[in-house]
Amino acid sequence: PRFARSVILICSHSPDGAMGLRVDQWAEDIAFPHLLQQLNVLPKDDERLDDDTVRGIKVHVGGPVETGRGFVLHSPDYHNTSSTLSISETISLTATLDILKAIALGTGPRSSFMALGYAGWGAGQLEDEIQSNGWLHCDADTDLVFGTALDEKYDRALAKIGIHPGQLSTEAGHA
């Protein structure tokens, strides 16, 4: 139930487990300028905190694990050699304060997605959940990750694999 109708980008997957970020839920209780102040990325009196661009950046719920930890999915035009992980040719991940400062200063990536928390699975857990029909999977694309129409992402992800939501059943089985 926690992940019903959710869209999660798997960022890391190995024999030790998997980590992903939910890309379809706003964090209602925190604004980006407040986050910048709280983390001392910008001083409290910095005029950029009132800039419409900075104020317009939404913070998302990345998942239920370590909800105080932040992650930024972004276009590959921003790269920190010590902290940026390439997820695909068009999506990267950075989890350090420098990217938040770069975004606030207007020198960050062209596209970005800020999330607090993540979804995590232990060794073999995600594979077992997929085998039990707990998840459907599709290829990620930049619009699915960076698009702002969150309420459309689930249906768009299903459409990528040729499924209409009305075709889904709450009963699972194997042929």
C-alpha angles and dihedrals in degrees: 000000000000090000100033110148091356128145115215128184110216104223100176132018127173139141086276094060144280139275127198143166125231107233101189109063131077120220096234098192103055134057124204095242090052090050091051090053094044091053093043091239089134127016117255093251097048109130091218089073087071094046112120092228093055092042090051095059110106125214116220136205104249095185145300098281120093094348091186092062118091132215131183121206108198149160115278093249087092116062132167107190093213100044113020119100120198109227095177138335090283104030130061133176128219124175103183133100094246092075091052090052091047090051091048091049093048094246096102130103123308090242127026142167120198117205135178116211129002143229115250138187129192124232109309093354097112092045090052091049091050091048089052090053092251093132139032118205137206138168115279122238132186095252092052090051103035100028116115099215093094095171090060098049097086094052091044091051090051091048089055088066095039099257128133114206090239089064093063122099131197088226118083130197146152127241 
